[in-house]
Amino acid sequence: MFKRISLVLLMLIMAGCQATGDSKDDAAAAQSFFPDLAGYTVSNTDNIQDAITTTLTGAGISTGNLLATGVILQVDNFIDCYREVGAFDARIYVEDPSADMIQEGLRPPRAGVLVIINQDRAIENLLPCLTQPPSVSDAFSAQAAQPQPCFGNGEFQFEGDTIRYIYAATDRPLCAAWESHFMTYKTG
């Protein structure tokens, strides 16, 4: 009986590991919905993710906590997999320092993080991304003067997929720009 249950579980896991054919280059991929905002420099969050992973992995190895190191690498691998299939991505927006108010020292640059999730792809790729082992190389490699922080979220439908987005910024104008961008998908 135990062997049958084990065999069924193994078959389910193997079925879950099959590629879905989704790509970060598809029209419905999360990466397709990031706005290009005039006056902002946009960066992918890979560098932050790598820095955190490297720091935590180093701490795990230095303290001998290899289990924690393995978990961190698996989470990092999962996020990379979700990016590759277009289920998730995040970008950092920082206002260009050439703006007059910034140069005059009247306020700091506006900045924020925008996360976009294709909910359908996240569900479809959950098992394949969870069960994908990390590579061996990964295992050894991390308004006026006062800003008014803001955050928000929402969703819209695109080609039958549900696209979700989450954002947070140091100042309201950046949130307003993102809200305006996503309204085009909600009304179009």
CORJO-V566310 format. One line per field, one symbol per residue. ss: DSSP state (h for helix, s for strand, l for the rest). Layout:
# CORJO-V566310
ss = ???
This chain:
# CORJO-V566310
ss = lhhhhhhhhhhhhhhhlllllllllllllhhhhllllllssssslhhhhhhhhhhhhhhhhhlllhhhhhhhhhhhhhhhhhhhlllssssssssllllhhhhlllllllsssssssshhhhhhlhhhhhhllllllhhhlllllllllsssssssssllsssssssssllhhhhhhhhhhhhhhhhl
